[in-house]
Amino acid sequence: MVLNADSVDGVTVVLLPERINSSNNRAFEKDVAPFMEENRRLIFDLARVTQLDSSGLGSLVACLKHVRSAQGDLKLCGMSRQIRTLFELVRMHHVFDIYNNRQEAVDSYK
């Protein structure tokens, strides 16, 4: 799994893969780890994500805990309606800061 990232106004934006589930969540955590080690201000862009299960949600929560333990923050953006509904069903929208698009997420750091 190769993750693409951009830097926007000192914030690292990581474009997540189509699937984050039990079949690839370990690879996802391994591939995203360098971004979490190098950056305190992160945004995960979920625009491409079409499949997310409980293992994937667990991986996202683990990322959030890791970044916050290093005095950083992790925000999410670009969710499809389906993924947003999942976050609301399991009440994860109360755990994560979620924005409609990258620019809103980047602006939230200002």
N, CA, C and O atoms as CSV, one atom per row, in Angstrom:
chain,resi,resn,atom,element,x,y,z
A,1,MET,N,N,0.852,-1.177,0.000
A,1,MET,CA,C,0.000,0.000,0.000
A,1,MET,C,C,0.891,1.230,0.000
A,1,MET,O,O,1.764,1.371,0.856
A,2,VAL,N,N,0.675,2.101,-0.940
A,2,VAL,CA,C,1.433,3.339,-1.018
A,2,VAL,C,C,0.487,4.498,-0.719
A,2,VAL,O,O,-0.548,4.651,-1.369
A,3,LEU,N,N,0.849,5.304,0.262
A,3,LEU,CA,C,0.024,6.448,0.635
A,3,LEU,C,C,0.648,7.719,0.084
A,3,LEU,O,O,1.859,7.918,0.174
A,4,ASN,N,N,-0.179,8.569,-0.480
A,4,ASN,CA,C,0.274,9.850,-0.989
A,4,ASN,C,C,-0.017,10.928,0.043
A,4,ASN,O,O,-1.051,10.909,0.711
A,5,ALA,N,N,0.921,11.874,0.161
A,5,ALA,CA,C,0.732,12.965,1.120
A,5,ALA,C,C,1.184,14.274,0.500
A,5,ALA,O,O,2.098,14.311,-0.324
A,6,ASP,N,N,0.524,15.346,0.915
A,6,ASP,CA,C,0.871,16.705,0.513
A,6,ASP,C,C,1.051,17.537,1.770
A,6,ASP,O,O,0.496,17.228,2.825
A,7,SER,N,N,1.830,18.591,1.641
A,7,SER,CA,C,1.950,19.544,2.729
A,7,SER,C,C,1.258,20.831,2.308
A,7,SER,O,O,1.568,21.408,1.266
A,8,VAL,N,N,0.318,21.271,3.135
A,8,VAL,CA,C,-0.449,22.485,2.843
A,8,VAL,C,C,-0.378,23.384,4.077
A,8,VAL,O,O,-0.910,23.032,5.130
A,9,ASP,N,N,0.265,24.526,3.956
A,9,ASP,CA,C,0.392,25.474,5.063
A,9,ASP,C,C,0.920,24.818,6.339
A,9,ASP,O,O,0.435,25.106,7.434
A,10,GLY,N,N,1.911,23.938,6.199
A,10,GLY,CA,C,2.513,23.292,7.349
A,10,GLY,C,C,1.718,22.134,7.922
A,10,GLY,O,O,2.044,21.614,8.990
A,11,VAL,N,N,0.680,21.733,7.215
A,11,VAL,CA,C,-0.154,20.603,7.639
A,11,VAL,C,C,0.043,19.479,6.632
A,11,VAL,O,O,0.019,19.719,5.424
A,12,THR,N,N,0.239,18.253,7.114
A,12,THR,CA,C,0.397,17.112,6.226
A,12,THR,C,C,-0.953,16.458,5.977
A,12,THR,O,O,-1.651,16.059,6.909
A,13,VAL,N,N,-1.306,16.358,4.695
A,13,VAL,CA,C,-2.573,15.759,4.289
A,13,VAL,C,C,-2.260,14.419,3.621
A,13,VAL,O,O,-1.573,14.372,2.601
A,14,VAL,N,N,-2.772,13.329,4.207
A,14,VAL,CA,C,-2.525,11.973,3.703
A,14,VAL,C,C,-3.808,11.471,3.041
A,14,VAL,O,O,-4.864,11.422,3.670
A,15,LEU,N,N,-3.702,11.101,1.771
A,15,LEU,CA,C,-4.834,10.540,1.030
A,15,LEU,C,C,-4.896,9.045,1.322
A,15,LEU,O,O,-3.974,8.301,0.986
A,16,LEU,N,N,-5.980,8.614,1.945
A,16,LEU,CA,C,-6.111,7.222,2.361
A,16,LEU,C,C,-6.570,6.333,1.204
A,16,LEU,O,O,-7.140,6.822,0.228
A,17,PRO,N,N,-6.322,5.027,1.317
A,17,PRO,CA,C,-6.685,4.094,0.241
A,17,PRO,C,C,-8.190,3.817,0.204
A,17,PRO,O,O,-8.933,4.241,1.090
A,18,GLU,N,N,-8.624,3.101,-0.829
A,18,GLU,CA,C,-10.045,2.786,-0.999
A,18,GLU,C,C,-10.583,1.928,0.126
A,18,GLU,O,O,-11.727,2.098,0.549
A,19,ARG,N,N,-9.763,1.005,0.616
A,19,ARG,CA,C,-10.212,0.073,1.653
A,19,ARG,C,C,-9.324,0.178,2.885
A,19,ARG,O,O,-8.097,0.187,2.785
A,20,ILE,N,N,-9.960,0.257,4.041
A,20,ILE,CA,C,-9.250,0.116,5.310
A,20,ILE,C,C,-10.111,-0.862,6.107
A,20,ILE,O,O,-11.116,-0.484,6.709
A,21,ASN,N,N,-9.695,-2.119,6.097
A,21,ASN,CA,C,-10.497,-3.157,6.739
A,21,ASN,C,C,-9.585,-4.245,7.299
A,21,ASN,O,O,-8.364,-4.093,7.330
A,22,SER,N,N,-10.193,-5.335,7.736
A,22,SER,CA,C,-9.421,-6.387,8.392
A,22,SER,C,C,-8.377,-7.019,7.481
A,22,SER,O,O,-7.412,-7.611,7.965
A,23,SER,N,N,-8.558,-6.900,6.170
A,23,SER,CA,C,-7.580,-7.505,5.257
A,23,SER,C,C,-6.321,-6.653,5.084
A,23,SER,O,O,-5.289,-7.167,4.652
A,24,ASN,N,N,-6.390,-5.358,5.415
A,24,ASN,CA,C,-5.214,-4.517,5.194
A,24,ASN,C,C,-4.923,-3.524,6.322
A,24,ASN,O,O,-4.058,-2.663,6.169
A,25,ASN,N,N,-5.627,-3.630,7.445
A,25,ASN,CA,C,-5.436,-2.599,8.470
A,25,ASN,C,C,-4.023,-2.601,9.056
A,25,ASN,O,O,-3.519,-1.539,9.423
A,26,ARG,N,N,-3.380,-3.746,9.151
A,26,ARG,CA,C,-2.001,-3.787,9.659
A,26,ARG,C,C,-1.046,-3.090,8.685
A,26,ARG,O,O,-0.173,-2.331,9.106
A,27,ALA,N,N,-1.211,-3.345,7.398
A,27,ALA,CA,C,-0.384,-2.684,6.380
A,27,ALA,C,C,-0.649,-1.181,6.403
A,27,ALA,O,O,0.278,-0.384,6.259
A,28,PHE,N,N,-1.900,-0.794,6.581
A,28,PHE,CA,C,-2.242,0.624,6.659
A,28,PHE,C,C,-1.520,1.281,7.832
A,28,PHE,O,O,-0.902,2.333,7.671
A,29,GLU,N,N,-1.595,0.671,8.999
A,29,GLU,CA,C,-0.944,1.240,10.180
A,29,GLU,C,C,0.564,1.365,9.978
A,29,GLU,O,O,1.172,2.353,10.392
A,30,LYS,N,N,1.158,0.371,9.348
A,30,LYS,CA,C,2.602,0.400,9.083
A,30,LYS,C,C,2.948,1.531,8.103
A,30,LYS,O,O,3.928,2.251,8.293
A,31,ASP,N,N,2.134,1.674,7.063
A,31,ASP,CA,C,2.432,2.677,6.036
A,31,ASP,C,C,2.163,4.105,6.502
A,31,ASP,O,O,2.801,5.041,6.020
A,32,VAL,N,N,1.242,4.279,7.417
A,32,VAL,CA,C,0.923,5.626,7.880
A,32,VAL,C,C,1.829,6.057,9.046
A,32,VAL,O,O,1.917,7.246,9.352
A,33,ALA,N,N,2.492,5.108,9.685
A,33,ALA,CA,C,3.338,5.412,10.849
A,33,ALA,C,C,4.387,6.504,10.589
A,33,ALA,O,O,4.544,7.390,11.429
A,34,PRO,N,N,5.111,6.477,9.459
A,34,PRO,CA,C,6.109,7.534,9.244
A,34,PRO,C,C,5.518,8.938,9.209
A,34,PRO,O,O,6.156,9.891,9.659
A,35,PHE,N,N,4.321,9.072,8.687
A,35,PHE,CA,C,3.675,10.395,8.655
A,35,PHE,C,C,3.350,10.868,10.064
A,35,PHE,O,O,3.459,12.056,10.368
A,36,MET,N,N,2.953,9.939,10.918
A,36,MET,CA,C,2.617,10.306,12.297
A,36,MET,C,C,3.862,10.642,13.107
A,36,MET,O,O,3.804,11.469,14.018
A,37,GLU,N,N,4.984,10.010,12.784
A,37,GLU,CA,C,6.223,10.276,13.510
A,37,GLU,C,C,6.812,11.637,13.139
A,37,GLU,O,O,7.421,12.306,13.974
A,38,GLU,N,N,6.627,12.036,11.890
A,38,GLU,CA,C,7.279,13.243,11.385
A,38,GLU,C,C,6.426,14.500,11.498
A,38,GLU,O,O,6.943,15.605,11.333
A,39,ASN,N,N,5.123,14.356,11.779
A,39,ASN,CA,C,4.224,15.508,11.715
A,39,ASN,C,C,3.296,15.546,12.921
A,39,ASN,O,O,2.764,14.523,13.351
A,40,ARG,N,N,3.116,16.739,13.450
A,40,ARG,CA,C,2.201,16.908,14.583
A,40,ARG,C,C,0.831,17.401,14.135
A,40,ARG,O,O,-0.138,17.322,14.890
A,41,ARG,N,N,0.750,17.904,12.923
A,41,ARG,CA,C,-0.525,18.401,12.398
A,41,ARG,C,C,-0.860,17.598,11.146
A,41,ARG,O,O,-0.278,17.798,10.080
A,42,LEU,N,N,-1.819,16.681,11.306
A,42,LEU,CA,C,-2.164,15.752,10.233
A,42,LEU,C,C,-3.637,15.844,9.858
A,42,LEU,O,O,-4.500,16.151,10.681
A,43,ILE,N,N,-3.884,15.569,8.598
A,43,ILE,CA,C,-5.240,15.407,8.095
A,43,ILE,C,C,-5.256,14.120,7.280
A,43,ILE,O,O,-4.399,13.911,6.421
A,44,PHE,N,N,-6.222,13.267,7.549
A,44,PHE,CA,C,-6.452,12.090,6.719
A,44,PHE,C,C,-7.614,12.416,5.793
A,44,PHE,O,O,-8.726,12.687,6.248
A,45,ASP,N,N,-7.350,12.386,4.496
A,45,ASP,CA,C,-8.368,12.643,3.473
A,45,ASP,C,C,-8.992,11.302,3.085
A,45,ASP,O,O,-8.314,10.429,2.542
A,46,LEU,N,N,-10.269,11.146,3.362
A,46,LEU,CA,C,-10.969,9.890,3.113
A,46,LEU,C,C,-11.759,9.913,1.798
A,46,LEU,O,O,-12.670,9.105,1.620
A,47,ALA,N,N,-11.429,10.807,0.894
A,47,ALA,CA,C,-12.191,10.958,-0.347
A,47,ALA,C,C,-12.266,9.675,-1.165
A,47,ALA,O,O,-13.268,9.428,-1.836
A,48,ARG,N,N,-11.219,8.857,-1.116
A,48,ARG,CA,C,-11.204,7.610,-1.902
A,48,ARG,C,C,-11.758,6.412,-1.148
A,48,ARG,O,O,-12.006,5.369,-1.752
A,49,VAL,N,N,-11.957,6.538,0.151
A,49,VAL,CA,C,-12.362,5.399,0.975
A,49,VAL,C,C,-13.802,4.994,0.658
A,49,VAL,O,O,-14.731,5.793,0.776
A,50,THR,N,N,-13.963,3.730,0.251
A,50,THR,CA,C,-15.293,3.187,-0.025
A,50,THR,C,C,-15.629,2.031,0.906
A,50,THR,O,O,-16.800,1.686,1.066
A,51,GLN,N,N,-14.612,1.426,1.523
A,51,GLN,CA,C,-14.828,0.314,2.445
A,51,GLN,C,C,-14.084,0.584,3.746
A,51,GLN,O,O,-12.871,0.797,3.758
A,52,LEU,N,N,-14.837,0.569,4.838
A,52,LEU,CA,C,-14.255,0.790,6.158
A,52,LEU,C,C,-15.031,-0.084,7.139
A,52,LEU,O,O,-16.245,0.059,7.279
A,53,ASP,N,N,-14.327,-0.989,7.816
A,53,ASP,CA,C,-14.999,-1.844,8.791
A,53,ASP,C,C,-14.489,-1.517,10.194
A,53,ASP,O,O,-13.754,-0.548,10.385
A,54,SER,N,N,-14.886,-2.332,11.173
A,54,SER,CA,C,-14.503,-2.050,12.554
A,54,SER,C,C,-12.988,-2.093,12.751
A,54,SER,O,O,-12.453,-1.347,13.571
A,55,SER,N,N,-12.294,-2.953,12.012
A,55,SER,CA,C,-10.823,-2.994,12.097
A,55,SER,C,C,-10.225,-1.696,11.566
A,55,SER,O,O,-9.277,-1.160,12.140
A,56,GLY,N,N,-10.782,-1.198,10.472
A,56,GLY,CA,C,-10.329,0.072,9.910
A,56,GLY,C,C,-10.588,1.233,10.849
A,56,GLY,O,O,-9.733,2.102,11.025
A,57,LEU,N,N,-11.770,1.247,11.455
A,57,LEU,CA,C,-12.072,2.286,12.441
A,57,LEU,C,C,-11.103,2.207,13.609
A,57,LEU,O,O,-10.639,3.230,14.112
A,58,GLY,N,N,-10.803,0.993,14.036
A,58,GLY,CA,C,-9.839,0.811,15.121
A,58,GLY,C,C,-8.468,1.349,14.761
A,58,GLY,O,O,-7.784,1.932,15.602
A,59,SER,N,N,-8.066,1.159,13.521
A,59,SER,CA,C,-6.779,1.685,13.060
A,59,SER,C,C,-6.774,3.213,13.082
A,59,SER,O,O,-5.781,3.828,13.471
A,60,LEU,N,N,-7.883,3.824,12.666
A,60,LEU,CA,C,-7.967,5.290,12.679
A,60,LEU,C,C,-7.915,5.819,14.116
A,60,LEU,O,O,-7.262,6.827,14.384
A,61,VAL,N,N,-8.601,5.142,15.031
A,61,VAL,CA,C,-8.567,5.550,16.438
A,61,VAL,C,C,-7.156,5.391,17.000
A,61,VAL,O,O,-6.693,6.247,17.753
A,62,ALA,N,N,-6.470,4.310,16.645
A,62,ALA,CA,C,-5.089,4.109,17.097
A,62,ALA,C,C,-4.188,5.229,16.584
A,62,ALA,O,O,-3.318,5.709,17.310
A,63,CYS,N,N,-4.394,5.643,15.340
A,63,CYS,CA,C,-3.615,6.756,14.779
A,63,CYS,C,C,-3.880,8.036,15.561
A,63,CYS,O,O,-2.948,8.767,15.893
A,64,LEU,N,N,-5.142,8.306,15.852
A,64,LEU,CA,C,-5.504,9.504,16.609
A,64,LEU,C,C,-4.831,9.496,17.980
A,64,LEU,O,O,-4.268,10.509,18.396
A,65,LYS,N,N,-4.882,8.379,18.678
A,65,LYS,CA,C,-4.263,8.278,20.004
A,65,LYS,C,C,-2.760,8.494,19.918
A,65,LYS,O,O,-2.176,9.182,20.756
A,66,HIS,N,N,-2.136,7.905,18.903
A,66,HIS,CA,C,-0.686,8.043,18.747
A,66,HIS,C,C,-0.293,9.504,18.518
A,66,HIS,O,O,0.628,10.014,19.156
A,67,VAL,N,N,-0.990,10.161,17.616
A,67,VAL,CA,C,-0.670,11.558,17.297
A,67,VAL,C,C,-0.914,12.450,18.510
A,67,VAL,O,O,-0.101,13.324,18.813
A,68,ARG,N,N,-2.016,12.238,19.197
A,68,ARG,CA,C,-2.320,13.071,20.373
A,68,ARG,C,C,-1.336,12.820,21.509
A,68,ARG,O,O,-1.036,13.737,22.274
A,69,SER,N,N,-0.829,11.598,21.632
A,69,SER,CA,C,0.150,11.314,22.691
A,69,SER,C,C,1.457,12.054,22.439
A,69,SER,O,O,2.245,12.268,23.361
A,70,ALA,N,N,1.686,12.446,21.184
A,70,ALA,CA,C,2.877,13.218,20.826
A,70,ALA,C,C,2.556,14.715,20.756
A,70,ALA,O,O,3.281,15.484,20.127
A,71,GLN,N,N,1.466,15.115,21.407
A,71,GLN,CA,C,1.033,16.512,21.454
A,71,GLN,C,C,0.634,17.060,20.092
A,71,GLN,O,O,0.740,18.263,19.849
A,72,GLY,N,N,0.177,16.187,19.206
A,72,GLY,CA,C,-0.282,16.608,17.888
A,72,GLY,C,C,-1.780,16.445,17.762
A,72,GLY,O,O,-2.475,16.192,18.745
A,73,ASP,N,N,-2.272,16.592,16.538
A,73,ASP,CA,C,-3.694,16.410,16.289
A,73,ASP,C,C,-3.899,15.798,14.910
A,73,ASP,O,O,-3.094,15.992,13.999
A,74,LEU,N,N,-4.980,15.066,14.779
A,74,LEU,CA,C,-5.351,14.395,13.538
A,74,LEU,C,C,-6.796,14.731,13.236
A,74,LEU,O,O,-7.676,14.550,14.079
A,75,LYS,N,N,-7.037,15.221,12.033
A,75,LYS,CA,C,-8.393,15.570,11.601
A,75,LYS,C,C,-8.715,14.796,10.337
A,75,LYS,O,O,-7.817,14.371,9.609
A,76,LEU,N,N,-9.995,14.617,10.082
A,76,LEU,CA,C,-10.450,13.866,8.920
A,76,LEU,C,C,-11.237,14.775,7.983
A,76,LEU,O,O,-11.877,15.734,8.415
A,77,CYS,N,N,-11.177,14.453,6.683
A,77,CYS,CA,C,-11.960,15.219,5.716
A,77,CYS,C,C,-12.317,14.344,4.522
A,77,CYS,O,O,-11.786,13.247,4.347
A,78,GLY,N,N,-13.234,14.862,3.703
A,78,GLY,CA,C,-13.539,14.265,2.417
A,78,GLY,C,C,-14.335,12.978,2.444
A,78,GLY,O,O,-14.291,12.211,1.482
A,79,MET,N,N,-15.063,12.718,3.520
A,79,MET,CA,C,-15.819,11.468,3.607
A,79,MET,C,C,-17.016,11.449,2.666
A,79,MET,O,O,-17.691,12.459,2.468
A,80,SER,N,N,-17.260,10.279,2.095
A,80,SER,CA,C,-18.498,10.094,1.340
A,80,SER,C,C,-19.656,10.059,2.336
A,80,SER,O,O,-19.443,9.907,3.539
A,81,ARG,N,N,-20.853,10.198,1.841
A,81,ARG,CA,C,-22.034,10.149,2.710
A,81,ARG,C,C,-22.106,8.795,3.446
A,81,ARG,O,O,-22.457,8.737,4.624
A,82,GLN,N,N,-21.771,7.723,2.734
A,82,GLN,CA,C,-21.813,6.380,3.318
A,82,GLN,C,C,-20.836,6.253,4.493
A,82,GLN,O,O,-21.194,5.724,5.546
A,83,ILE,N,N,-19.620,6.732,4.313
A,83,ILE,CA,C,-18.605,6.648,5.373
A,83,ILE,C,C,-18.984,7.564,6.532
A,83,ILE,O,O,-18.810,7.202,7.696
A,84,ARG,N,N,-19.500,8.746,6.217
A,84,ARG,CA,C,-19.942,9.670,7.272
A,84,ARG,C,C,-21.069,9.041,8.108
A,84,ARG,O,O,-21.094,9.188,9.330
A,85,THR,N,N,-21.983,8.354,7.452
A,85,THR,CA,C,-23.074,7.677,8.151
A,85,THR,C,C,-22.524,6.617,9.097
A,85,THR,O,O,-23.003,6.482,10.223
A,86,LEU,N,N,-21.519,5.863,8.646
A,86,LEU,CA,C,-20.883,4.867,9.503
A,86,LEU,C,C,-20.291,5.531,10.743
A,86,LEU,O,O,-20.485,5.042,11.856
A,87,PHE,N,N,-19.572,6.636,10.564
A,87,PHE,CA,C,-18.982,7.352,11.698
A,87,PHE,C,C,-20.061,7.810,12.674
A,87,PHE,O,O,-19.862,7.764,13.888
A,88,GLU,N,N,-21.196,8.249,12.151
A,88,GLU,CA,C,-22.280,8.702,13.014
A,88,GLU,C,C,-22.939,7.532,13.742
A,88,GLU,O,O,-23.293,7.655,14.915
A,89,LEU,N,N,-23.107,6.395,13.056
A,89,LEU,CA,C,-23.721,5.218,13.677
A,89,LEU,C,C,-22.923,4.732,14.886
A,89,LEU,O,O,-23.497,4.351,15.905
A,90,VAL,N,N,-21.616,4.749,14.765
A,90,VAL,CA,C,-20.772,4.263,15.863
A,90,VAL,C,C,-20.239,5.408,16.732
A,90,VAL,O,O,-19.357,5.219,17.570
A,91,ARG,N,N,-20.798,6.590,16.507
A,91,ARG,CA,C,-20.520,7.790,17.302
A,91,ARG,C,C,-19.069,8.268,17.236
A,91,ARG,O,O,-18.605,8.975,18.130
A,92,MET,N,N,-18.369,7.892,16.198
A,92,MET,CA,C,-16.987,8.333,16.010
A,92,MET,C,C,-16.916,9.803,15.592
A,92,MET,O,O,-15.848,10.412,15.660
A,93,HIS,N,N,-18.031,10.372,15.165
A,93,HIS,CA,C,-18.035,11.792,14.814
A,93,HIS,C,C,-17.867,12.661,16.063
A,93,HIS,O,O,-17.618,13.862,15.955
A,94,HIS,N,N,-18.004,12.060,17.240
A,94,HIS,CA,C,-17.732,12.776,18.487
A,94,HIS,C,C,-16.273,12.641,18.904
A,94,HIS,O,O,-15.800,13.393,19.756
A,95,VAL,N,N,-15.562,11.697,18.314
A,95,VAL,CA,C,-14.167,11.431,18.659
A,95,VAL,C,C,-13.224,12.215,17.750
A,95,VAL,O,O,-12.223,12.766,18.209
A,96,PHE,N,N,-13.547,12.262,16.470
A,96,PHE,CA,C,-12.709,12.922,15.467
A,96,PHE,C,C,-13.262,14.283,15.090
A,96,PHE,O,O,-14.473,14.503,15.120
A,97,ASP,N,N,-12.364,15.198,14.734
A,97,ASP,CA,C,-12.766,16.447,14.080
A,97,ASP,C,C,-12.900,16.121,12.601
A,97,ASP,O,O,-11.927,15.718,11.963
A,98,ILE,N,N,-14.105,16.293,12.048
A,98,ILE,CA,C,-14.389,15.921,10.664
A,98,ILE,C,C,-14.796,17.156,9.876
A,98,ILE,O,O,-15.632,17.946,10.316
A,99,TYR,N,N,-14.185,17.311,8.696
A,99,TYR,CA,C,-14.454,18.460,7.824
A,99,TYR,C,C,-14.885,17.977,6.450
A,99,TYR,O,O,-14.561,16.863,6.040
A,100,ASN,N,N,-15.615,18.823,5.747
A,100,ASN,CA,C,-16.136,18.449,4.429
A,100,ASN,C,C,-15.040,18.284,3.393
A,100,ASN,O,O,-15.117,17.397,2.544
A,101,ASN,N,N,-14.010,19.140,3.455
A,101,ASN,CA,C,-12.958,19.098,2.445
A,101,ASN,C,C,-11.609,19.470,3.060
A,101,ASN,O,O,-11.518,19.871,4.220
A,102,ARG,N,N,-10.574,19.326,2.247
A,102,ARG,CA,C,-9.204,19.596,2.712
A,102,ARG,C,C,-9.035,21.023,3.212
A,102,ARG,O,O,-8.445,21.256,4.266
A,103,GLN,N,N,-9.551,21.962,2.454
A,103,GLN,CA,C,-9.326,23.363,2.817
A,103,GLN,C,C,-9.929,23.697,4.186
A,103,GLN,O,O,-9.307,24.386,4.995
A,104,GLU,N,N,-11.131,23.209,4.433
A,104,GLU,CA,C,-11.743,23.441,5.748
A,104,GLU,C,C,-10.887,22.820,6.862
A,104,GLU,O,O,-10.706,23.422,7.921
A,105,ALA,N,N,-10.371,21.626,6.617
A,105,ALA,CA,C,-9.542,20.957,7.609
A,105,ALA,C,C,-8.237,21.716,7.845
A,105,ALA,O,O,-7.823,21.903,8.989
A,106,VAL,N,N,-7.596,22.148,6.769
A,106,VAL,CA,C,-6.354,22.927,6.891
A,106,VAL,C,C,-6.625,24.227,7.639
A,106,VAL,O,O,-5.868,24.602,8.534
A,107,ASP,N,N,-7.706,24.917,7.270
A,107,ASP,CA,C,-8.055,26.184,7.920
A,107,ASP,C,C,-8.310,26.008,9.424
A,107,ASP,O,O,-8.093,26.934,10.205
A,108,SER,N,N,-8.766,24.835,9.816
A,108,SER,CA,C,-9.071,24.605,11.236
A,108,SER,C,C,-7.802,24.640,12.098
A,108,SER,O,O,-7.889,24.825,13.312
A,109,TYR,N,N,-6.647,24.468,11.492
A,109,TYR,CA,C,-5.384,24.531,12.230
A,109,TYR,C,C,-4.908,25.960,12.441
A,109,TYR,O,O,-3.983,26.191,13.220
A,110,LYS,N,N,-5.517,26.912,11.768
A,110,LYS,CA,C,-5.066,28.313,11.898
A,110,LYS,C,C,-5.601,28.966,13.134
A,110,LYS,O,O,-5.316,30.137,13.387
